[in-house]
């Protein structure tokens, strides 16, 4: 279960706080030692997926020989998840990557120039990451520009 937990930590299914809470369940007296062990095992799994190493986990004092033999079995069982995560992470390191977007539509019922001037404004907030830097892009557009923007996005996805 610890080996599966290390894969969950690697792919982001659990965070550090959740991992620390599970330390006593798996027999660790010190939660920081448990987190360090999970990080080391996760790093080894990442290296296995990148095929940068073939080292055994038996070098770590927290891994007994029986558990070390199970590493390849656990990795084989969860190989698609690990390779997908590692591949996405490698892509994120080299390209801009949109993490999320938020949109908001406001209906403007007149302005200082003309009371009957009614129009719709859409605000789009893109959150993207390049390497380890998170950036945010915010822009507003009217209905016709929004339709053009959506057409451009649909055409780029179709290609």
DSSP file (Angstrom, degrees, kcal/mol; ACC not computed):
  #  RESIDUE AA STRUCTURE BP1 BP2  ACC     N-H-->O    O-->H-N    N-H-->O    O-->H-N    TCO  KAPPA ALPHA  PHI   PSI    X-CA   Y-CA   Z-CA
    1    1 A X     >        0   0    0      0, 0.0     4,-2.3     0, 0.0     5,-0.1   0.000 360.0 360.0 360.0 -32.3    0.0    0.0    0.0
    2    2 A X  H  >  +     0   0    0      2,-0.2     4,-2.0     1,-0.2     5,-0.1   0.888 360.0  51.7 -66.1 -38.2    2.9    2.4    0.6
    3    3 A X  H  > S+     0   0    0      2,-0.2     4,-1.4     1,-0.2    -1,-0.2   0.893 111.2  46.7 -67.1 -38.8    4.2    1.8   -2.9
    4    4 A X  H  > S+     0   0    0      2,-0.2     4,-2.4     1,-0.2    -1,-0.2   0.879 109.6  55.1 -67.1 -37.0    0.8    2.6   -4.3
    5    5 A X  H  X S+     0   0    0     -4,-2.3     4,-2.4     1,-0.2    -2,-0.2   0.878 103.8  54.8 -62.3 -37.9    0.6    5.7   -2.0
    6    6 A X  H  X S+     0   0    0     -4,-2.0     4,-2.1     2,-0.2    -1,-0.2   0.875 108.4  48.4 -64.4 -36.7    3.9    6.9   -3.5
    7    7 A X  H  X S+     0   0    0     -4,-1.4     4,-2.5     2,-0.2     6,-0.2   0.910 109.9  51.7 -69.0 -41.0    2.4    6.7   -7.0
    8    8 A X  H  X>S+     0   0    0     -4,-2.4     5,-2.3     1,-0.2     6,-1.0   0.895 110.9  48.7 -60.3 -39.1   -0.6    8.6   -5.8
    9    9 A X  H ><5S+     0   0    0     -4,-2.4     3,-0.5     3,-0.2    -1,-0.2   0.907 110.8  51.3 -65.4 -41.9    1.7   11.2   -4.4
   10   10 A X  H 3<5S+     0   0    0     -4,-2.1    -2,-0.2     1,-0.2    -1,-0.2   0.918 113.7  42.0 -62.2 -45.4    3.6   11.4   -7.7
   11   11 A X  H 3<5S-     0   0    0     -4,-2.5    -1,-0.2    -5,-0.1    -2,-0.2   0.491 117.5-108.9 -87.4  -1.2    0.6   11.8   -9.9
   12   12 A X  T <<5S+     0   0    0     -4,-0.7    -3,-0.2    -3,-0.5    -4,-0.1   0.635  79.3 127.9  91.1  14.3   -1.0   14.3   -7.5
   13   13 A X  S   <S+     0   0    0     -5,-2.3     2,-0.3    -6,-0.2    -4,-0.2   0.796  81.4  26.6 -72.2 -26.8   -3.9   12.3   -6.1
   14   14 A X  S    S-     0   0    0     -6,-1.0    -2,-0.2    -9,-0.1     2,-0.1  -0.963  77.5-144.0-131.9 152.6   -2.8   13.1   -2.6
   15   15 A X     >  -     0   0    0     -2,-0.3     4,-2.1    -3,-0.1     5,-0.2  -0.427  37.1 -89.3-105.5-176.3   -0.9   16.1   -1.3
   16   16 A X  H  > S+     0   0    0      1,-0.2     4,-2.7     2,-0.2     5,-0.2   0.897 123.2  52.7 -62.6 -42.4    1.7   16.5    1.5
   17   17 A X  H  > S+     0   0    0      1,-0.2     4,-1.9     2,-0.2    -1,-0.2   0.912 110.9  46.7 -63.3 -41.8   -0.8   17.1    4.3
   18   18 A X  H  > S+     0   0    0      2,-0.2     4,-1.1     1,-0.2    -1,-0.2   0.887 112.2  51.5 -66.1 -37.8   -2.8   14.0    3.4
   19   19 A X  H >< S+     0   0    0     -4,-2.1     3,-0.5     1,-0.2     4,-0.3   0.917 108.5  50.4 -64.9 -43.5    0.4   12.0    3.2
   20   20 A X  H >< S+     0   0    0     -4,-2.7     3,-1.4     1,-0.2     4,-0.4   0.890 106.2  56.1 -62.4 -39.3    1.6   13.2    6.6
   21   21 A X  H 3< S+     0   0    0     -4,-1.9     3,-0.3     1,-0.3     4,-0.3   0.790 105.9  52.2 -63.3 -26.8   -1.8   12.2    8.1
   22   22 A X  T <X S+     0   0    0     -4,-1.1     4,-1.1    -3,-0.5    -1,-0.3   0.474  82.5  95.2 -86.6  -2.3   -1.3    8.6    6.8
   23   23 A X  T X4>S+     0   0    0     -3,-1.4     5,-2.2    -4,-0.3     3,-0.6   0.896  84.5  45.7 -60.7 -44.5    2.1    8.2    8.4
   24   24 A X  G >45S+     0   0    0     -4,-0.4     3,-1.3    -3,-0.3    -1,-0.2   0.806 104.5  63.5 -70.9 -28.1    1.0    6.5   11.6
   25   25 A X  G 345S+     0   0    0     -4,-0.3    -1,-0.2     1,-0.3    -2,-0.2   0.840 106.3  44.8 -62.1 -33.0   -1.3    4.2    9.7
   26   26 A X  G <<5S-     0   0    0     -4,-1.1    -1,-0.3    -3,-0.6    -2,-0.2   0.223 125.5 -97.9-100.4  13.6    1.7    2.7    7.9
   27   27 A X  T < 5S+     0   0    0     -3,-1.3     2,-0.5     1,-0.3    -3,-0.2   0.606  75.3 138.5  89.1  13.2    3.9    2.3   11.1
   28   28 A X      < -     0   0    0     -5,-2.2    -1,-0.3    -6,-0.2    -2,-0.1  -0.796  36.0-164.9 -92.3 131.0    6.0    5.5   10.9
   29   29 A X  S    S+     0   0    0     -2,-0.5     2,-0.6     1,-0.2    -1,-0.1   0.817  80.6  53.8 -80.7 -31.7    6.5    7.3   14.2
   30   30 A X     >  -     0   0    0      1,-0.1     4,-1.6    -7,-0.1     3,-0.2  -0.917  68.9-159.1-109.3 118.3    7.8   10.4   12.5
   31   31 A X  H  > S+     0   0    0     -2,-0.6     4,-2.3     1,-0.2     5,-0.2   0.807  92.6  57.5 -67.4 -29.3    5.6   11.9    9.9
   32   32 A X  H  > S+     0   0    0      2,-0.2     4,-2.3     1,-0.2    -1,-0.2   0.886 105.3  50.6 -68.2 -37.5    8.4   13.8    8.3
   33   33 A X  H  > S+     0   0    0     -3,-0.2     4,-2.4     2,-0.2    -2,-0.2   0.893 110.1  50.7 -63.7 -39.2   10.4   10.6    7.8
   34   34 A X  H  X S+     0   0    0     -4,-1.6     4,-2.6     2,-0.2    -2,-0.2   0.928 110.3  48.4 -64.0 -45.2    7.3    9.1    6.1
   35   35 A X  H  X S+     0   0    0     -4,-2.3     4,-2.4     1,-0.2    -2,-0.2   0.902 111.5  50.6 -62.0 -41.0    6.9   12.1    3.8
   36   36 A X  H  X S+     0   0    0     -4,-2.3     4,-2.4     2,-0.2    -1,-0.2   0.907 110.7  49.0 -63.3 -41.7   10.6   11.8    2.9
   37   37 A X  H  X S+     0   0    0     -4,-2.4     4,-2.5     2,-0.2     5,-0.2   0.914 111.3  49.0 -64.7 -42.6   10.3    8.1    2.1
   38   38 A X  H  X S+     0   0    0     -4,-2.6     4,-2.6     1,-0.2    -2,-0.2   0.906 111.4  50.1 -63.5 -41.5    7.2    8.7   -0.1
   39   39 A X  H  X S+     0   0    0     -4,-2.4     4,-2.5     2,-0.2    -2,-0.2   0.918 111.2  48.7 -62.6 -43.0    9.1   11.5   -1.9
   40   40 A X  H  X S+     0   0    0     -4,-2.4     4,-2.2     2,-0.2    -2,-0.2   0.925 113.4  46.1 -63.5 -44.5   12.1    9.2   -2.5
   41   41 A X  H  X S+     0   0    0     -4,-2.5     4,-2.4     2,-0.2    -1,-0.2   0.905 112.5  51.3 -65.5 -40.3   10.0    6.3   -3.8
   42   42 A X  H  X S+     0   0    0     -4,-2.6     4,-2.4    -5,-0.2    -2,-0.2   0.905 109.0  50.7 -62.0 -41.8    8.0    8.7   -6.0
   43   43 A X  H  X S+     0   0    0     -4,-2.5     4,-2.5     2,-0.2    -1,-0.2   0.897 109.6  50.7 -63.6 -40.2   11.2   10.1   -7.5
   44   44 A X  H  X S+     0   0    0     -4,-2.2     4,-2.6     2,-0.2    -2,-0.2   0.912 109.5  50.5 -63.9 -41.5   12.4    6.6   -8.2
   45   45 A X  H  X S+     0   0    0     -4,-2.4     4,-2.5     2,-0.2    -2,-0.2   0.914 110.2  50.4 -60.9 -42.0    9.1    5.8   -9.9
   46   46 A X  H  X S+     0   0    0     -4,-2.4     4,-2.1     1,-0.2    -2,-0.2   0.917 111.0  48.4 -62.4 -42.9    9.5    9.0  -12.0
   47   47 A X  H  X>S+     0   0    0     -4,-2.5     5,-2.4     2,-0.2     6,-0.8   0.880 110.3  51.6 -65.1 -37.5   13.0    7.9  -12.9
   48   48 A X  H ><5S+     0   0    0     -4,-2.6     3,-0.6     3,-0.2    -2,-0.2   0.920 110.5  48.7 -62.5 -42.7   11.8    4.5  -13.9
   49   49 A X  H 3<5S+     0   0    0     -4,-2.5    -2,-0.2     1,-0.3    -1,-0.2   0.858 113.8  45.3 -67.3 -35.0    9.1    6.0  -16.1
   50   50 A X  H 3<5S-     0   0    0     -4,-2.1    -1,-0.3    -5,-0.2    -2,-0.2   0.544 108.8-130.4 -81.7  -6.6   11.7    8.3  -17.7
   51   51 A X  T <<5 +     0   0    0     -3,-0.6    -3,-0.2    -4,-0.6    -2,-0.1   0.847  69.4 128.9  58.2  38.0   14.0    5.3  -18.0
   52   52 A X  S   <S+     0   0    0     -5,-2.4     2,-0.3     1,-0.1    -4,-0.2   0.501  70.6  22.4 -96.1  -5.7   16.8    7.2  -16.5
   53   53 A X        -     0   0    0     -6,-0.8    -1,-0.1    -9,-0.1    -2,-0.1  -0.994  41.7-170.4-154.7 156.5   17.6    4.6  -13.9
   54   54 A X        +     0   0    0     -2,-0.3    -1,-0.1    -3,-0.1    -6,-0.0   0.044  46.8 140.1-131.6  23.1   17.2    0.9  -13.2
   55   55 A X        -     0   0    0      1,-0.1     2,-0.2   -11,-0.1    -2,-0.1  -0.253  51.4-115.9 -70.0 156.5   18.5    1.1   -9.6
   56   56 A X    >   -     0   0    0      1,-0.1     3,-0.7    15,-0.0    -1,-0.1  -0.584   7.7-134.6 -90.5 153.1   16.8   -0.8   -6.8
   57   57 A X  G >  S+     0   0    0     -2,-0.2     3,-1.7    11,-0.2     6,-0.2   0.458  87.1  94.6 -84.0  -0.3   15.0    0.7   -3.9
   58   58 A X  G 3   +     0   0    0      1,-0.3    -1,-0.2    10,-0.1     5,-0.1   0.646  67.9  75.1 -68.0 -12.4   16.8   -1.6   -1.5
   59   59 A X  G <  S+     0   0    0     -3,-0.7     2,-0.4     3,-0.0    -1,-0.3   0.698  80.1  85.1 -71.3 -17.7   19.4    1.0   -0.9
   60   60 A X  S X  S-     0   0    0     -3,-1.7     3,-1.5     1,-0.1    -3,-0.0  -0.697  77.5-139.7 -88.2 135.9   16.9    3.0    1.3
   61   61 A X  T 3  S+     0   0    0     -2,-0.4    -1,-0.1     1,-0.3    -3,-0.0   0.754 100.7  58.6 -66.6 -24.4   16.7    1.9    4.9
   62   62 A X  T 3  S+     0   0    0      1,-0.1     2,-0.6     2,-0.0    -1,-0.3   0.539  94.3  77.0 -83.5  -4.9   12.9    2.3    5.0
   63   63 A X    <   -     0   0    0     -3,-1.5     2,-0.1    -6,-0.2    -1,-0.1  -0.920  69.3-156.3-109.9 117.0   12.5   -0.3    2.2
   64   64 A X     >  -     0   0    0     -2,-0.6     4,-2.3     1,-0.1     3,-0.2  -0.447  33.4-103.3 -84.0 165.1   12.9   -3.9    3.1
   65   65 A X  H  > S+     0   0    0      1,-0.2     4,-1.7     2,-0.2     5,-0.1   0.849 120.6  54.8 -58.8 -35.8   13.9   -6.6    0.4
   66   66 A X  H  > S+     0   0    0      1,-0.2     4,-1.0     2,-0.2    -1,-0.2   0.928 110.8  44.8 -63.9 -43.6   10.3   -7.9    0.2
   67   67 A X  H  > S+     0   0    0      1,-0.2     4,-0.7     2,-0.2     3,-0.4   0.872 108.4  58.2 -66.8 -36.8    9.0   -4.4   -0.6
   68   68 A X  H >< S+     0   0    0     -4,-2.3     3,-0.7     1,-0.2     4,-0.5   0.858 103.5  52.7 -62.0 -35.7   11.8   -3.8   -3.0
   69   69 A X  H 3X S+     0   0    0     -4,-1.7     4,-0.5     1,-0.2     3,-0.4   0.796 105.2  55.8 -69.5 -27.5   10.7   -6.8   -5.0
   70   70 A X  H 3X S+     0   0    0     -4,-1.0     4,-2.7    -3,-0.4     5,-0.3   0.620  84.9  84.8 -79.9 -12.8    7.2   -5.5   -5.2
   71   71 A X  H <X S+     0   0    0     -4,-0.7     4,-2.6    -3,-0.7     5,-0.2   0.921  91.1  45.7 -56.7 -48.2    8.3   -2.2   -6.8
   72   72 A X  H  > S+     0   0    0     -4,-0.5     4,-2.3    -3,-0.4    -1,-0.2   0.857 112.5  51.7 -66.9 -34.1    8.3   -3.5  -10.3
   73   73 A X  H  X S+     0   0    0     -4,-0.5     4,-2.0     2,-0.2    -2,-0.2   0.931 112.6  44.5 -66.1 -45.8    4.9   -5.2   -9.8
   74   74 A X  H  X S+     0   0    0     -4,-2.7     4,-1.8     2,-0.2    -2,-0.2   0.910 114.2  49.7 -65.6 -42.2    3.3   -2.0   -8.5
   75   75 A X  H  < S+     0   0    0     -4,-2.6     4,-0.4    -5,-0.3    -1,-0.2   0.899 110.1  50.8 -64.5 -39.7    4.9    0.1  -11.3
   76   76 A X  H >< S+     0   0    0     -4,-2.3     3,-0.6     1,-0.2     4,-0.3   0.886 110.2  50.5 -64.1 -38.0    3.7   -2.4  -13.9
   77   77 A X  H 3< S+     0   0    0     -4,-2.0    -1,-0.2     1,-0.2    -2,-0.2   0.840 123.5  29.3 -68.6 -32.8    0.1   -2.3  -12.6
   78   78 A X  T 3X S+     0   0    0     -4,-1.8     4,-2.1     1,-0.1     3,-0.3   0.131  83.4 118.8-115.0  19.2    0.0    1.5  -12.6
   79   79 A X  H <> S+     0   0    0     -3,-0.6     4,-2.9    -4,-0.4     5,-0.3   0.875  71.9  55.0 -57.0 -43.5    2.4    2.2  -15.5
   80   80 A X  H  > S+     0   0    0     -4,-0.3     4,-2.0     1,-0.2    -1,-0.2   0.910 110.3  46.5 -59.1 -40.8   -0.2    4.0  -17.7
   81   81 A X  H  > S+     0   0    0     -3,-0.3     4,-2.3     2,-0.2    -1,-0.2   0.927 115.0  46.2 -64.4 -45.0   -1.0    6.5  -14.9
   82   82 A X  H  X S+     0   0    0     -4,-2.1     4,-2.8     1,-0.2     5,-0.2   0.933 114.0  46.3 -66.1 -46.7    2.7    7.2  -14.2
   83   83 A X  H  X S+     0   0    0     -4,-2.9     4,-2.5     1,-0.2    -1,-0.2   0.877 112.2  51.8 -66.5 -35.9    3.8    7.6  -17.8
   84   84 A X  H  X S+     0   0    0     -4,-2.0     4,-2.3    -5,-0.3    -1,-0.2   0.942 113.3  44.4 -62.9 -46.5    0.8    9.9  -18.5
   85   85 A X  H  X S+     0   0    0     -4,-2.3     4,-2.5     2,-0.2    -2,-0.2   0.932 115.1  46.9 -64.0 -46.4    1.7   12.1  -15.6
   86   86 A X  H  X S+     0   0    0     -4,-2.8     4,-2.3     1,-0.2    -1,-0.2   0.898 112.5  50.9 -64.6 -39.9    5.4   12.2  -16.3
   87   87 A X  H  X S+     0   0    0     -4,-2.5     4,-1.9    -5,-0.2    -1,-0.2   0.909 111.3  47.6 -63.2 -42.4    4.7   12.9  -20.0
   88   88 A X  H  X S+     0   0    0     -4,-2.3     4,-2.4     2,-0.2    -2,-0.2   0.900 111.5  51.0 -64.6 -40.1    2.4   15.8  -19.1
   89   89 A X  H  X S+     0   0    0     -4,-2.5     4,-1.9     1,-0.2    -2,-0.2   0.901 109.4  49.8 -65.6 -40.2    5.0   17.2  -16.6
   90   90 A X  H  X S+     0   0    0     -4,-2.3     4,-0.9     1,-0.2    -1,-0.2   0.879 111.7  49.7 -64.7 -37.2    7.7   17.0  -19.3
   91   91 A X  H  X S+     0   0    0     -4,-1.9     4,-1.7     1,-0.2     3,-0.5   0.895 108.3  52.8 -66.8 -40.6    5.4   18.8  -21.7
   92   92 A X  H  < S+     0   0    0     -4,-2.4    39,-1.2     1,-0.2    -2,-0.2   0.877 103.5  58.2 -62.5 -38.1    4.6   21.5  -19.1
   93   93 A X  H  < S+     0   0    0     -4,-1.9    -1,-0.2     1,-0.2    -2,-0.2   0.826 116.6  32.2 -62.3 -31.7    8.3   22.2  -18.5
   94   94 A X  H  < S+     0   0    0     -4,-0.9     2,-0.3    -3,-0.5    -1,-0.2   0.619 119.4  42.8-104.7 -13.5    8.9   23.1  -22.2
   95   95 A X  S  < S-     0   0    0     -4,-1.7    36,-0.5    -5,-0.1     2,-0.3  -0.845  86.8 -94.0-129.4 163.0    5.6   24.7  -23.3
   96   96 A X  E     -A  130   0A   0     -2,-0.3     2,-0.4    34,-0.1    34,-0.2  -0.601  44.7-164.0 -70.4 140.0    3.0   27.1  -22.1
   97   97 A X  E     -A  129   0A   0     32,-2.1    32,-2.5    -2,-0.3     2,-0.6  -0.979  15.9-136.5-136.3 119.4    0.2   25.1  -20.4
   98   98 A X  E     +A  128   0A   0     -2,-0.4    30,-0.3    30,-0.2     3,-0.1  -0.648  21.4 179.4 -78.4 120.6   -3.3   26.4  -19.7
   99   99 A X  E     -     0   0A   0     28,-2.5     2,-0.3    -2,-0.6    29,-0.2   0.870  61.5 -22.3 -86.8 -42.4   -4.2   25.3  -16.2
  100  100 A X  E     -A  127   0A   0     27,-1.7    27,-2.9     2,-0.0     2,-0.3  -0.985  51.7-151.8-160.6 163.9   -7.7   26.9  -16.0
  101  101 A X  E     -A  126   0A   0     -2,-0.3     2,-0.4    25,-0.2    25,-0.2  -0.994   4.3-163.6-144.1 151.2   -9.9   29.6  -17.3
  102  102 A X  E     -A  125   0A   0     23,-2.1    23,-3.1    -2,-0.3     2,-0.4  -0.991   7.8-167.3-130.9 138.2  -12.8   31.5  -15.9
  103  103 A X  E     -A  124   0A   0     -2,-0.4     2,-0.4    21,-0.2    21,-0.2  -0.959   4.2-174.2-128.8 151.2  -15.3   33.5  -17.9
  104  104 A X  E     -A  123   0A   0     19,-2.2    19,-3.3    -2,-0.4     2,-0.5  -0.998   9.8-153.4-143.4 135.2  -17.8   36.1  -16.8
  105  105 A X  E     -A  122   0A   0     -2,-0.4     2,-0.4    17,-0.2    17,-0.2  -0.944  11.2-173.4-115.9 132.0  -20.5   37.9  -18.8
  106  106 A X  E     -A  121   0A   0     15,-3.2    15,-2.9    -2,-0.5     2,-0.6  -0.959  17.3-143.2-122.2 141.8  -21.9   41.3  -17.9
  107  107 A X  E     -A  120   0A   0     -2,-0.4     2,-0.6    13,-0.2    13,-0.2  -0.922  15.1-150.4-103.9 116.9  -24.8   43.1  -19.6
  108  108 A X  E     -A  119   0A   0     11,-3.4    11,-1.9    -2,-0.6     2,-0.6  -0.786   6.0-164.2 -90.7 119.1  -24.1   46.8  -19.7
  109  109 A X  E     -A  118   0A   0     -2,-0.6     9,-0.2     1,-0.3     2,-0.1  -0.384  62.4 -41.6-102.1  53.9  -27.5   48.7  -19.6
  110  110 A X        -     0   0    0      7,-1.2    -1,-0.3    -2,-0.6     2,-0.2  -0.218  56.6-137.6 110.6 159.6  -26.2   52.1  -20.8
  111  111 A X        -     0   0    0      3,-1.6     6,-0.2    -3,-0.1     3,-0.1  -0.750  42.7 -79.0-139.3-172.6  -23.3   54.3  -20.2
  112  112 A X  S    S+     0   0    0     -2,-0.2     3,-0.2     1,-0.2    -2,-0.0   0.707 124.6  52.8 -68.9 -19.1  -22.6   58.0  -19.7
  113  113 A X  S    S+     0   0    0      1,-0.3     2,-0.4     4,-0.1    -1,-0.2   0.892 123.8   4.9 -82.8 -41.8  -22.9   58.7  -23.4
  114  114 A X    >   -     0   0    0      3,-0.1    -3,-1.6     1,-0.1     3,-1.4  -0.963  53.8-149.8-151.8 125.6  -26.3   57.2  -24.1
  115  115 A X  T 3  S+     0   0    0     -2,-0.4    -1,-0.1     1,-0.3    -3,-0.0   0.773 100.4  53.0 -67.8 -27.1  -28.8   55.6  -21.8
  116  116 A X  T 3  S+     0   0    0     -6,-0.1     2,-1.3     2,-0.0    -1,-0.3   0.339  75.9 115.7 -91.0   8.2  -30.1   53.2  -24.5
  117  117 A X    <   +     0   0    0     -3,-1.4    -7,-1.2    -6,-0.2     2,-0.5  -0.648  43.2 173.1 -81.0  94.2  -26.6   51.9  -25.3
  118  118 A X  E     +A  109   0A   0     -2,-1.3     2,-0.3    -9,-0.2    -9,-0.2  -0.899   6.2 150.2-108.9 128.1  -27.0   48.2  -24.2
  119  119 A X  E     -A  108   0A   0    -11,-1.9   -11,-3.4    -2,-0.5     2,-0.4  -0.977  39.2-117.0-153.5 165.2  -24.3   45.7  -24.9
  120  120 A X  E     -A  107   0A   0     -2,-0.3    23,-0.6   -13,-0.2     2,-0.4  -0.885  21.6-167.0-111.1 134.3  -22.7   42.5  -23.5
  121  121 A X  E     -AB 106 142A   0    -15,-2.9   -15,-3.2    -2,-0.4     2,-0.5  -0.978   3.8-160.4-121.4 132.4  -19.1   42.3  -22.3
  122  122 A X  E     -AB 105 141A   0     19,-2.9    19,-2.1    -2,-0.4     2,-0.5  -0.953   3.6-157.6-113.6 130.4  -17.4   38.9  -21.6
  123  123 A X  E     -AB 104 140A   0    -19,-3.3   -19,-2.2    -2,-0.5     2,-0.5  -0.919   7.0-165.5-106.4 128.7  -14.3   38.8  -19.4
  124  124 A X  E     -AB 103 139A   0     15,-3.0    15,-2.3    -2,-0.5     2,-0.6  -0.961   3.5-167.3-117.3 131.0  -11.9   35.8  -19.9
  125  125 A X  E     -AB 102 138A   0    -23,-3.1   -23,-2.1    -2,-0.5     2,-0.5  -0.946   7.1-168.7-120.4 107.4   -9.3   35.0  -17.3
  126  126 A X  E     -AB 101 137A   0     11,-3.2    11,-2.8    -2,-0.6     2,-0.6  -0.839   6.1-162.2 -99.6 130.3   -6.7   32.4  -18.4
  127  127 A X  E     +AB 100 136A   0    -27,-2.9   -28,-2.5    -2,-0.5   -27,-1.7  -0.959  22.8 167.4-109.7 118.4   -4.3   30.9  -15.9
  128  128 A X  E     -AB  98 135A   0      7,-2.1     7,-3.6    -2,-0.6     2,-0.4  -0.895  23.3-144.7-133.3 162.3   -1.3   29.4  -17.5
  129  129 A X  E     -AB  97 134A   0    -32,-2.5   -32,-2.1    -2,-0.3     2,-0.4  -0.975   8.7-173.3-129.8 137.8    2.1   28.0  -16.5
  130  130 A X  E >  S-AB  96 133A   0      3,-2.4     3,-2.4    -2,-0.4     2,-0.3  -0.985  72.9 -40.0-129.6 122.1    5.5   28.1  -18.3
  131  131 A X  T 3  S-     0   0    0    -39,-1.2   -37,-0.1   -36,-0.5   -36,-0.1  -0.492 125.1 -29.8  57.4-120.0    8.2   26.1  -16.5
  132  132 A X  T 3  S+     0   0    0     -2,-0.3     2,-0.5   -39,-0.1    -1,-0.3   0.215 116.7 103.1-108.7  14.6    7.6   26.8  -12.8
  133  133 A X  E <   -B  130   0A   0     -3,-2.4    -3,-2.4     2,-0.0     2,-0.5  -0.866  58.4-151.8-103.5 124.2    6.1   30.3  -13.4
  134  134 A X  E     -B  129   0A   0     -2,-0.5     2,-0.3    -5,-0.2    -5,-0.2  -0.807  18.9-176.6 -95.0 132.9    2.4   30.8  -13.1
  135  135 A X  E     -B  128   0A   0     -7,-3.6    -7,-2.1    -2,-0.5     2,-0.4  -0.831  14.7-148.9-126.0 163.1    0.9   33.6  -15.2
  136  136 A X  E     -B  127   0A   0     -2,-0.3     2,-0.4    -9,-0.2    -9,-0.2  -1.000   5.6-167.4-136.9 135.8   -2.5   35.1  -15.6
  137  137 A X  E     -B  126   0A   0    -11,-2.8   -11,-3.2    -2,-0.4     2,-0.4  -0.990   7.8-175.7-125.5 123.5   -4.0   36.7  -18.7
  138  138 A X  E     +B  125   0A   0     -2,-0.4     2,-0.3   -13,-0.2   -13,-0.2  -0.977  11.0 160.2-122.9 129.4   -7.2   38.7  -18.4
  139  139 A X  E     -B  124   0A   0    -15,-2.3   -15,-3.0    -2,-0.4     2,-0.3  -0.993  24.2-144.6-147.0 156.2   -9.1   40.3  -21.4
  140  140 A X  E     +B  123   0A   0     -2,-0.3     2,-0.3   -17,-0.2   -17,-0.2  -0.881  20.1 171.6-118.5 149.4  -12.5   41.6  -22.2
  141  141 A X  E     -B  122   0A   0    -19,-2.1   -19,-2.9    -2,-0.3     2,-0.1  -0.990  28.1-115.7-153.2 157.5  -14.4   41.4  -25.5
  142  142 A X  E  >  -B  121   0A   0     -2,-0.3     4,-2.2   -21,-0.2     5,-0.2  -0.248  46.0 -89.1 -85.9-179.2  -17.8   42.1  -27.0
  143  143 A X  H  > S+     0   0    0    -23,-0.6     4,-2.2     1,-0.2     5,-0.2   0.890 123.4  48.6 -62.7 -43.3  -20.2   39.5  -28.4
  144  144 A X  H  > S+     0   0    0      1,-0.2     4,-2.0     2,-0.2    -1,-0.2   0.905 113.6  46.5 -67.8 -39.9  -18.9   39.6  -32.0
  145  145 A X  H  > S+     0   0    0      2,-0.2     4,-2.6     1,-0.2    -1,-0.2   0.864 110.1  54.7 -68.4 -34.4  -15.2   39.3  -31.0
  146  146 A X  H  X S+     0   0    0     -4,-2.2     4,-2.5     2,-0.2    -2,-0.2   0.920 107.8  49.3 -63.0 -43.3  -16.1   36.5  -28.6
  147  147 A X  H  X S+     0   0    0     -4,-2.2     4,-2.2     1,-0.2    -2,-0.2   0.914 112.2  48.3 -62.3 -42.4  -17.8   34.6  -31.5
  148  148 A X  H  X S+     0   0    0     -4,-2.0     4,-2.3     2,-0.2    -2,-0.2   0.903 110.9  51.2 -62.9 -41.3  -14.6   35.2  -33.7
  149  149 A X  H  X S+     0   0    0     -4,-2.6     4,-2.3     2,-0.2    -2,-0.2   0.909 110.1  48.7 -62.9 -43.5  -12.4   34.0  -30.9
  150  150 A X  H  X S+     0   0    0     -4,-2.5     4,-2.6     2,-0.2    -1,-0.2   0.902 110.0  52.4 -64.3 -41.2  -14.4   30.8  -30.4
  151  151 A X  H  X S+     0   0    0     -4,-2.2     4,-2.5     2,-0.2    -2,-0.2   0.911 109.2  49.7 -60.0 -43.3  -14.3   30.2  -34.2
  152  152 A X  H  X S+     0   0    0     -4,-2.3     4,-2.3     2,-0.2    -2,-0.2   0.922 111.9  47.9 -61.5 -45.0  -10.5   30.5  -34.1
  153  153 A X  H  X S+     0   0    0     -4,-2.3     4,-1.9     2,-0.2    -2,-0.2   0.911 112.4  48.5 -63.5 -42.6  -10.2   28.1  -31.2
  154  154 A X  H  X S+     0   0    0     -4,-2.6     4,-1.6     1,-0.2    -2,-0.2   0.902 112.2  49.0 -64.7 -40.9  -12.5   25.6  -32.9
  155  155 A X  H  X S+     0   0    0     -4,-2.5     4,-0.9     1,-0.2    -1,-0.2   0.879 110.2  50.8 -66.7 -37.5  -10.5   25.8  -36.2
  156  156 A X  H  < S+     0   0    0     -4,-2.3     3,-0.2     1,-0.2    -1,-0.2   0.860 110.8  49.0 -69.7 -33.5   -7.2   25.4  -34.4
  157  157 A X  H  < S+     0   0    0     -4,-1.9    -1,-0.2     1,-0.2    -2,-0.2   0.811 106.4  57.4 -73.2 -29.3   -8.4   22.3  -32.6
  158  158 A X  H  <        0   0    0     -4,-1.6    -1,-0.2     1,-0.2    -2,-0.2   0.740 360.0 360.0 -72.4 -22.4   -9.8   20.8  -35.8
  159  159 A X     <        0   0    0     -4,-0.9    -1,-0.2    -3,-0.2    -2,-0.2   0.472 360.0 360.0 -81.6 360.0   -6.3   21.0  -37.4
